[in-house]
Every structure is written in C-alpha cells, then in structure tokens.
C-alpha cells in the first residue's frame, strides 16, 4: 500500500508512505496465511434423583478442555516477558509450540433442585440451582499473532519527500527521504496481478539478535499472550418460587446472579511499564484478568383467559458490573486506564436497571370454525402485541484537557474526568436528551483551565483540569430510556391442492414500533457527544428506527 502526499506525488510515483506485509528474512511481500489448529474436548454426566415424591435433585459434572492455539508447521511466535519492573526491556521471542500453556483445570459442577411443598396443596414450586460454565478464548484474539516476527513484519515507512513537503504534512514523522540509512521506500511494479508478486525491497531485511530472537533495528508489532492465560469462566446461581394464584394466574418471583472470572481484555504493554523496548512498538496482550458480577430480581406472570386470549408479563430489576464488557480489539474496547483496573470498574455497557416486557395474544374468532374455502382464506387469524420498556444504558464522559501520563512517557487520551462535582439532573426522557447538554445544562465546554481566560472547562459538573489518577469510574451516567410497541397479525392455513394435505401457507404482517415512538440512540464510547470538550456534550446524537412494517408469506410442504 502506498500513500501519496498530493496528486502530483501520485502521478510522479513518489509516495510518502509505504505499508506492506513483508517477509523479514527477504524483504519480499508475503501473506499472513497460517495453518492454525485448536482442539476442544468436553464430556459430562448428570442425573435426576427423586429423593421424595415432591423433591427432585439434579446433579452433574462437566469437563471442558480448550487447547491453546498451535500452528501446524510451527510458524507461530509469542513474546515472553522478562522479569522485574521493566519486562519489555528483556523480553524474548519464543518460536514454535502453543501460544500459551494449557489450562486443564476446567471442571464445571452442576446442582439443582425442585421442591413442591405439600402444605400449599401442590400449587407452589420452589426451584434453585448452581453451576460453573467455561468459555473458550475467541480465535480472533489469539489468531492475530499471525503478524508476529520472525515470519512477518507489518512495515510502514514514512516519509519520502522534500523538507518543504514534510513541513506541509501535519501527520508525517521523520526520517526524511533519503534517510541516513538509505532509501527505504521502493516504488516498482508487480510481475503479475498477484498482490504478492512485487519484488523484494532490499532495504527492509533486518538482522536478528540470536539471544532475543528480535530484530536489532527498526520496530515490530507484537500480538502475544501472557503465560498466565487462563480459561474464562462464570459462576451461575438462581432460585425462584412459582405459585398458582386464584383465577388461573401463574406468578413467578426469583433471584438470578452470576460471577464472571478471568474475562478477556486487550492491554497495550507500552502503556503499562516504565521502560519499553524501542524495537517493540506496539505490544498487545489479550489478558484474562477481567471480573464482573450480575444480580437480578425477576417477576413474571402469565394467564390463559377464555375465548383465545393469553397474557404474559415480566419485570427485571438488575445490576451488572465489570471492568470490561466486550472482548476484541479497537479503541472503543480499550481500557481507559490499563495501569489500574479500578477506574474501569463500573456498570456493564449493556446494563439496564429496569426492564419490562408485556405480551398479549388473541385468537380472532371470526370464521374460526369454518373449514370451507371462506374459512381457510379469511378465518384463523391471531393478533399479538408486545410492549417493551427499559431504562437507559450507561456511558462515560471523557475529556482531552489534561490526559494522564503513562510510565514510559507521553499521555493517554481520551481520559475520564478526575472528579464529578455533582449537580447533574436525572431526567432520562427522550425530550430531555434532545436538548443541548441533556442532564448537564450550562456545562462549560472547551479546554480552558486558566481562570484568567474565562470559565473553567467542565464546571459546574466535572473537574477536567486536574491530571488523574484518580478518575471517576467508567459508565457513571445513564442515557435515554427506551420503549416501543410491536404488533403482529398472522395465520396458518392448509393448502391441500398443493403437494398433498401437509402443505401449509403462513401469512404474517409485522409492525415494529407500531406508534412510531421516537427512541434516541444510546451514547457511544468516544463519540463526540460524550466529550466534555464538545459543545453538544450530553445531547443524544441520533435516533433509532421508526415504524417498520414487514409482510411475510411462507409455503411449507
């Protein structure tokens, strides 16, 4: 890939940047093809034990083994950190073998019970259970190690231009072309249409240090895994009481909880240690050190009325907390402060405090009992409606005024504010978030931290001028609530004249957001409206879908 500074550079064939996947031993282009292998093995046993006529116990044990990533021909490498406070300085490259040691201690017991107390005339059931569940580490988090040396470098060279052109380039960094070490950027044509047919760039091949396995010059990108990598797992537990009320109502009240352990996050090691290795930039390690917990009160009720009417409703009051809600790479998933997880611990990105769902189903009696053509064509319809409501998702305010320093030098932006000073409103309606600054009316945006120059940025709600840590915690505020009504009209009728008597025709009309209720988009991490420096801070940036009508027809035979 070549980047030209301007049109004349492109026409003249003089790019300022060359980016290439290169074989570091030859300087020739190469792909990132690897023959990765990863094996999963599991087994389980369980049994239902009826201890009494009204008490049943369920016991079980599951074992799961998720083998670490291997490459068929041994073309896999990982960075092994050194010891002491600056492990990147003495890191070495390990070639071949699994990416990280195997974790074989994945035993997952299960225990559950169901009890029907006789004193309640068999109208009450009490259930409960506990279990452990394991989950394999996603391939996308380990397979990206295919870019590691010594089999591949992701090289980028800048800047091949005159000093005047370089001065006009706001993002360019030295060295100039030609550099003291020679011409690194080579512009030539491939031999065929194959993207790997470019000739080798003779200036690229480095010399490797036989002690560390790393090149002696330049920089390389590393995606590795710590040798302490473990299989993520979660403790699951719940209990509920279900009781049959008068008039045919069935009420269920229960508690549901979980404790997650060793979930995955991406850590940029160059941001963590005081001294870094100039050869290694950047270094990313998928690290299994994220914990979380979830607790919920669940209440549901259902009733089947006469004349084809049914009702179901549920309500959940819950709280989910963690220090990282998503696996994967990308700026929106990076920890705010990887040096200390304390400030990343907060409500999960998907946490909603209140969640309600009500559903009703009605069989339309019109022509229901007719079996002739008219009954089949116009009878047998049923209509169902759903009302859903949940409170807003959490979000994190950010600032770029005084970003915290990192041990090796530089700063980490964007950052969480150093402190919350109070005074924010707590109105989560749609109309409120349509207003400028939402629950933070009158907030001072911008980046001023000098009283002599006017109002201080972030006031009267945040301190953005003190360099953290400490910070406020991630996801400290809530976005707009959500509510919608959906409806469906559907029927199924036989089509005996088509492929026999078993043929059926399903007709359905779906109405999503039936009343075209305006629901605002949740606040997204690192978006402009979560930045205190932006004048639209705290205001919703857009809306979710309005009314959608969908027609379906399906013939089954």
C-alpha positions, -999 to 999 in steps of 0.1 A, spaced: 0 0 0 13 34 -9 1 69 3 8 99 -18 10 134 -2 -8 151 -31 -19 144 -67 14 153 -82 32 128 -59 8 101 -71 13 109 -108 50 111 -103 52 78 -85 68 93 -54 47 83 -24 54 95 11 44 62 28 48 25 21 29 -1 41 35 -38 35 32 -72 50 68 -84 44 89 -115 49 116 -100 72 142 -126 60 139 -115 24 121 -82 22 96 -97 -2 58 -93 2 40 -122 20 6 -131 31 -4 -139 67 -16 -174 60 -12 -198 89 -24 -233 94 -38 -228 129 -50 -257 150 -71 -256 181 -89 -285 197 -119 -286 221 -128 -316 242 -157 -319 266 -177 -345 285 -205 -345 310 -226 -367 332 -258 -358 350 -287 -375 368 -320 -366 383 -325 -380 418 -360 -381 431 -354 -381 469 -391 -377 477 -423 -376 458 -422 -338 459 -384 -332 459 -361 -338 429 -323 -332 429 -303 -327 397 -266 -332 399 -240 -331 372 -204 -326 363 -190 -313 330 -153 -311 319 -141 -289 291 -106 -285 276 -98 -258 252 -64 -264 237 -42 -233 232 -36 -221 197 -10 -241 176 3 -237 141 6 -269 121 42 -262 109 54 -244 140 53 -210 124 39 -193 155 57 -170 179 50 -152 211 67 -126 232 80 -139 265 83 -111 290 114 -107 312 114 -103 349 115 -72 371 96 -39 368 105 -35 331 98 -69 315 97 -54 279 134 -45 281 144 -81 285 116 -98 265 125 -126 241 107 -141 211 96 -177 215 91 -196 182 70 -227 178 48 -245 203 15 -234 217 8 -197 222 3 -201 259 3 -230 285 -27 -252 285 -53 -247 312 -67 -282 321 -85 -274 354 -119 -268 338 -143 -289 360 -178 -275 360 -202 -289 386 -240 -285 384 -265 -287 412 -302 -280 410 -334 -289 429 -372 -286 425 -395 -288 456 -433 -288 457 -443 -282 494 -474 -302 502 -487 -276 526 -495 -254 496 -517 -281 480 -492 -286 452 -498 -251 438 -462 -239 446 -429 -250 432 -395 -238 446 -365 -242 422 -329 -234 426 -295 -242 412 -258 -235 410 -233 -242 382 -200 -233 367 -196 -227 329 -163 -222 309 -159 -204 276 -131 -208 251 -110 -177 242 -121 -164 208 -98 -172 179 -98 -135 168 -80 -126 200 -52 -152 196 -51 -157 158 -39 -121 153 -5 -134 165 0 -143 128 15 -109 123 44 -116 147 80 -118 136 101 -136 125 76 -148 99 60 -115 91 65 -78 97 38 -52 92 62 -25 80 54 12 75 79 37 62 75 75 61 84 100 48 99 101 13 97 138 3 115 170 5 118 191 36 92 215 23 67 187 16 74 173 50 67 206 67 33 207 49 24 172 61 8 175 96 8 138 104 42 128 90 71 119 112 107 115 102 130 103 89 132 122 56 139 105 24 167 98 17 175 88 53 210 83 67 204 46 64 194 47 28 162 47 7 136 26 25 106 32 1 108 13 -32 82 21 -59 80 -7 -86 55 -28 -104 45 -64 -97 52 -92 -121 16 -104 -124 -18 -95 -110 -10 -114 -79 -7 -90 -50 24 -109 -37 43 -106 -70 62 -74 -60 99 -78 -59 117 -77 -26 127 -45 -10 164 -49 -3 164 -22 24 139 -40 46 155 -73 58 168 -67 94 194 -86 114 181 -106 142 196 -109 177 203 -146 183 198 -140 220 163 -125 220 151 -135 185 141 -99 179 155 -76 151 184 -54 160 168 -23 144 135 -8 133 103 -16 151 79 -46 151 43 -50 161 36 -79 185 3 -96 194 10 -122 220 -5 -137 251 8 -139 287 19 -172 300 -6 -168 328 -36 -170 303 -65 -190 318 -99 -202 305 -127 -176 313 -155 -190 335 -186 -179 353 -205 -190 385 -242 -191 378 -269 -193 405 -306 -187 408 -337 -195 428 -374 -189 422 -408 -195 436 -437 -202 413 -472 -202 426 -506 -207 411 -529 -179 421 -567 -178 420 -584 -172 387 -557 -191 368 -528 -167 372 -493 -181 375 -468 -159 394 -431 -164 395 -406 -145 417 -370 -153 416 -334 -142 420 -307 -147 394 -270 -140 398 -236 -147 383 -199 -140 390 -176 -139 359 -139 -146 363 -109 -142 340 -127 -125 312 -106 -110 284 -93 -75 277 -66 -61 254 -37 -45 272 -12 -23 254 20 -31 273 38 0 260 13 20 281 19 0 313 57 -3 320 81 25 329 107 14 304 99 -1 270 119 -18 243 124 5 213 122 -25 190 87 -34 202 60 -9 192 33 -16 198 28 -47 220 -7 -60 227 -16 -89 250 -51 -103 253 -51 -107 291 -76 -128 312 -80 -106 343 -114 -90 340 -140 -99 366 -177 -90 369 -210 -98 386 -247 -97 378 -277 -97 402 -313 -95 393 -348 -97 408 -372 -114 383 -410 -112 385 -433 -127 358 -469 -135 355 -490 -154 329 -526 -162 324 -546 -180 297 -581 -164 295 -612 -178 279 -620 -171 242 -585 -174 230 -568 -146 249 -534 -151 266 -512 -127 286 -476 -128 297 -456 -101 316 -422 -98 332 -402 -73 351 -365 -74 360 -346 -52 384 -309 -58 378 -273 -46 381 -244 -58 360 -208 -46 369 -175 -53 353 -142 -38 343 -147 -46 306 -178 -57 288 -165 -68 254 -137 -89 240 -119 -77 210 -95 -50 198 -103 -14 188 -102 19 205 -138 16 218 -129 -15 237 -96 -4 252 -95 1 290 -94 38 299 -65 33 323 -48 -1 317 -23 5 345 -50 2 372 -84 -15 366 -100 3 395 -114 31 374 -126 9 346 -148 -10 370 -184 2 367 -218 -8 352 -216 -31 322 -221 -14 288 -253 -35 284 -266 -29 319 -302 -17 323 -317 -12 358 -353 -17 349 -366 -39 321 -403 -47 314 -420 -68 288 -457 -74 283 -472 -96 256 -508 -104 247 -521 -129 222 -556 -131 209 -572 -157 185 -597 -138 164 -629 -159 165 -642 -146 131 -648 -177 108 -627 -197 131 -648 -229 130 -655 -229 92 -635 -254 72 -645 -244 37 -627 -221 14 -640 -190 31 -629 -202 65 -594 -211 52 -590 -179 34 -603 -154 59 -605 -172 92 -580 -184 117 -561 -151 123 -545 -142 155 -530 -109 167 -503 -104 193 -489 -73 207 -457 -66 228 -448 -36 249 -412 -32 259 -396 -7 282 -361 -5 297 -340 23 313 -310 38 296 -276 23 290 -246 36 309 -220 58 294 -187 75 303 -179 112 299 -144 118 286 -120 148 283 -88 157 264 -77 186 285 -52 170 309 -47 134 300 -29 112 325 8 104 319 19 68 313 50 54 329 71 53 297 63 89 288 35 106 269 -1 107 279 -32 85 274 -62 102 258 -91 104 260 -94 102 297 -121 100 324 -126 133 343 -106 135 376 -137 141 397 -175 145 395 -186 177 414 -224 168 415 -254 189 403 -263 168 373 -300 163 366 -316 128 364 -342 131 337 -340 103 312 -368 111 289 -365 114 252 -374 151 252 -347 159 278 -319 143 258 -329 162 227 -319 194 245 -283 207 243 -262 191 271 -291 170 284 -287 164 321 -258 189 322 -274 222 313 -249 251 313 -218 230 313 -186 248 302 -173 230 271 -139 235 255 -105 231 271 -99 262 292 -82 255 325 -69 290 333 -94 312 353 -78 343 337 -91 332 303 -127 327 314 -149 299 328 -132 266 336 -140 237 313 -163 210 328 -178 233 355 -200 231 374 -202 193 370 -166 179 364 -130 186 373 -112 181 339 -82 203 348 -66 181 374 -44 153 360 -55 119 372 -55 94 387 -78 93 404 -107 94 380 -145 89 381 -154 54 373 -164 42 339 -201 43 329 -211 66 358 -241 81 339 -272 69 321 -286 76 287 -322 79 274 -347 52 282 -364 31 255 -399 20 249 -418 5 220 -450 -13 210 -448 -41 184 -477 -60 168 -482 -90 145 -512 -103 126 -507 -139 114 -524 -171 103 -516 -205 91 -539 -224 66 -536 -257 49 -532 -259 11 -544 -294 2 -543 -289 -35 -505 -283 -34 -482 -313 -28 -507 -331 -6 -526 -325 26 -495 -315 46 -488 -283 27 -493 -251 48 -493 -214 40 -481 -190 67 -491 -153 63 -478 -126 87 -477 -89 89 -453 -74 115 -455 -39 128 -423 -29 147 -426 4 167 -463 5 158 -469 40 171 -436 54 156 -423 63 191 -391 83 190 -363 64 207 -329 81 209 -296 63 201 -275 53 232 -243 72 239 -214 55 223 -179 54 237 -155 81 224 -183 97 204 -183 135 202 -214 139 225 -196 122 254 -166 145 252 -168 174 277 -148 194 252 -176 193 227 -205 219 228 -230 190 223 -219 170 253 -247 152 269 -271 155 240 -283 125 220 -266 123 186 -294 105 167 -324 82 168 -332 45 164 -355 31 138 -391 44 135 -420 23 124 -411 -7 102 -438 -28 85 -429 -62 73 -450 -87 53 -442 -124 51 -455 -154 33 -441 -189 36 -452 -221 19 -442 -253 37 -447 -287 21 
